[in-house]
């Protein structure tokens, strides 16, 4: 299932997020797409009764990593090819709210709308800035391990405030259980990559 959706969304991690949304584990997902990718994503959303709100700005990714946390916001009429953020939900109001919070720079409310634990949202708001865009902590727990993001393997879509954040672990365990039930191959690969010998 994840492999099939990845053909539409461009990565297994993005496909996984959509599975969480479709199975009511997430209320809204935020993903970036280039104009050439948007058509098939919009078609999928239409066919699955999902609301998609497109950002009123574009973003130029400022480094070469697959998962970049740095970006330059540019106007829609800027001729440079940037990606659009999309906010996808089964509920139109929720998608619009996420879009509005990002547009107005309200990172705290955006994090809460996206379903992140408040402790982790506070951590992000205190520490994230242009000089410190990567809040990835040393991995000591497979459920909060973000070190395999560049291998398209991660359970969480937020920066945990600690590797042992109980709320983040609870969320990731829920995601993992759903993955195990619908795509055992993806689940097993992820556990193998995220597992540490000490566990």
C-alpha positions as CSV (number, residue, x, y, z in Angstrom):
1,X,0.0,0.0,0.0
2,X,2.7,2.5,1.0
3,X,4.7,1.8,-2.2
4,X,1.7,2.4,-4.4
5,X,0.9,5.7,-2.7
6,X,4.5,6.8,-2.9
7,X,4.2,6.9,-6.6
8,X,1.6,9.7,-6.1
9,X,3.1,11.5,-3.2
10,X,6.8,11.2,-4.1
11,X,8.1,9.4,-1.0
12,X,7.1,6.6,1.3
13,X,7.1,8.9,4.3
14,X,4.6,11.2,2.6
15,X,2.5,8.2,1.6
16,X,2.6,7.0,5.2
17,X,1.3,10.3,6.4
18,X,-1.6,10.0,4.0
19,X,-2.4,6.6,5.3
20,X,-2.5,8.0,8.8
21,X,-4.9,10.7,7.6
22,X,-7.1,8.2,5.8
23,X,-7.3,6.0,8.8
24,X,-8.2,8.9,11.1
25,X,-5.0,8.7,13.1
26,X,-4.0,12.2,11.9
27,X,-6.4,15.1,11.4
28,X,-4.3,17.0,8.9
29,X,-1.0,16.6,7.1
30,X,1.4,19.3,5.8
31,X,3.5,18.4,2.8
32,X,5.5,20.2,0.2
33,X,5.1,19.7,-3.5
34,X,6.5,21.2,-6.6
35,X,4.0,22.3,-9.3
36,X,4.8,19.2,-11.4
37,X,3.7,17.0,-8.5
38,X,0.6,18.8,-7.5
39,X,-1.7,17.5,-10.2
40,X,-1.7,13.9,-9.1
41,X,-1.9,14.9,-5.4
42,X,-4.9,17.1,-6.1
43,X,-6.6,14.3,-8.1
44,X,-6.0,11.8,-5.2
45,X,-7.5,14.2,-2.7
46,X,-10.5,14.8,-4.9
47,X,-11.1,11.1,-5.4
48,X,-10.8,10.4,-1.7
49,X,-13.0,13.3,-0.4
50,X,-10.0,15.2,1.1
51,X,-9.6,18.9,1.3
52,X,-6.4,20.3,0.0
53,X,-5.4,23.9,0.7
54,X,-2.3,25.3,-1.1
55,X,0.0,27.8,0.6
56,X,-0.2,31.4,-0.6
57,X,3.6,31.4,-1.0
58,X,6.3,29.2,-2.4
59,X,9.4,27.9,-0.6
60,X,12.9,27.6,-2.0
61,X,14.7,24.7,-0.3
62,X,18.1,26.1,0.8
63,X,20.1,22.9,1.1
64,X,20.4,19.6,-0.9
65,X,19.1,17.2,1.7
66,X,15.9,15.2,0.9
67,X,14.5,16.4,4.2
68,X,15.4,20.0,4.6
69,X,14.3,22.2,7.4
70,X,15.6,25.3,5.8
71,X,13.7,27.2,3.2
72,X,13.2,30.7,1.8
73,X,9.6,31.9,1.5
74,X,8.9,33.6,-1.8
75,X,5.9,35.2,-3.4
76,X,3.7,33.2,-5.7
77,X,4.6,35.5,-8.7
78,X,8.3,34.9,-8.2
79,X,9.6,33.1,-11.3
80,X,11.9,30.8,-9.4
81,X,10.5,27.2,-9.0
82,X,9.6,26.7,-5.4
83,X,7.5,24.2,-3.7
84,X,4.0,24.8,-2.3
85,X,3.0,23.7,1.1
86,X,-0.2,21.8,1.1
87,X,-2.5,21.2,4.1
88,X,-4.7,18.1,3.6
89,X,-7.5,17.0,5.8
90,X,-10.9,15.3,5.8
91,X,-12.2,18.6,7.3
92,X,-11.9,21.8,5.3
93,X,-11.8,24.0,8.3
94,X,-8.8,22.1,9.7
95,X,-6.9,22.4,6.4
96,X,-7.6,26.1,6.2
97,X,-6.6,26.7,9.9
98,X,-3.3,25.0,9.3
99,X,-2.7,27.1,6.2
100,X,-3.6,30.3,8.1
101,X,-1.4,29.5,11.1
102,X,1.6,28.9,8.8
103,X,0.9,32.0,6.7
104,X,0.8,34.2,9.8
105,X,3.9,32.6,11.3
106,X,2.0,31.1,14.3
107,X,4.2,28.1,14.8
108,X,2.8,27.1,18.1
109,X,-0.8,26.9,16.9
110,X,0.3,25.3,13.7
111,X,2.0,22.5,15.7
112,X,-1.1,21.9,17.8
113,X,-3.3,21.8,14.7
114,X,-0.9,19.2,13.2
115,X,-1.3,17.1,16.3
116,X,2.1,17.5,17.8
117,X,2.5,17.2,21.6
118,X,2.5,20.7,23.2
119,X,5.8,20.0,24.9
120,X,7.4,19.3,21.5
121,X,5.8,22.4,19.9
122,X,7.1,24.5,22.8
123,X,10.6,23.0,22.3
124,X,10.4,23.8,18.6
125,X,9.3,27.4,19.2
126,X,12.1,28.0,21.7
127,X,15.0,26.5,19.7
128,X,14.2,26.5,16.0
129,X,15.7,29.4,14.0
130,X,17.6,30.1,10.8
131,X,21.0,29.2,12.5
132,X,19.5,26.2,14.2
133,X,17.2,24.5,11.7
134,X,17.8,20.9,12.7
135,X,16.5,20.0,16.2
136,X,17.1,16.3,15.8
137,X,18.3,14.8,19.0
138,X,20.6,11.8,19.5
139,X,18.5,8.7,19.0
140,X,18.0,6.4,21.9
141,X,14.5,5.2,21.2
142,X,13.2,3.7,17.9
143,X,9.9,5.5,18.1
144,X,11.5,8.9,18.3
145,X,14.4,8.1,16.1
146,X,14.7,10.7,13.2
147,X,18.1,9.6,12.0
148,X,16.8,7.7,9.0
149,X,14.8,10.5,7.5
150,X,17.1,10.7,4.5
151,X,16.4,7.0,4.0
152,X,12.7,7.7,3.8
153,X,12.2,6.0,7.1
154,X,10.6,7.8,10.1
155,X,7.5,7.5,12.2
156,X,7.1,11.0,13.5
157,X,6.7,14.2,11.5
158,X,7.8,16.5,14.3
159,X,10.9,17.1,16.4
160,X,10.4,15.4,19.8
161,X,11.4,17.5,22.8
162,X,13.4,14.6,24.0
163,X,14.2,11.1,22.8
164,X,12.1,9.8,25.7
165,X,9.1,12.1,25.2
166,X,6.2,9.9,26.4
167,X,3.6,11.7,24.2
168,X,5.8,11.3,21.1
169,X,6.4,7.7,21.9
170,X,2.7,7.1,22.4
171,X,1.9,8.7,19.0
172,X,4.7,6.8,17.2
173,X,3.6,3.5,18.7
174,X,0.1,4.1,17.4
175,X,1.4,4.9,14.0
176,X,3.6,1.7,14.0
177,X,0.6,-0.5,15.1
178,X,-1.4,0.9,12.1
179,X,1.5,0.3,9.7
180,X,1.9,-3.3,11.0
181,X,-1.7,-4.0,10.3
182,X,-1.8,-2.6,6.7
183,X,1.7,-2.9,5.4
184,X,3.8,-5.4,7.3
185,X,6.7,-5.2,4.9
186,X,7.0,-1.4,5.5
187,X,6.6,-1.9,9.2
188,X,9.4,-4.5,9.4
189,X,11.8,-2.5,7.3
190,X,11.2,0.6,9.5
191,X,11.7,-1.3,12.8
192,X,14.9,-2.8,11.5
193,X,16.3,0.7,10.5
194,X,15.1,2.5,13.6
195,X,16.0,-0.2,16.1
196,X,19.1,0.2,18.3
197,X,21.1,-2.8,19.6
198,X,20.6,-1.5,23.2
199,X,16.9,-2.1,23.0
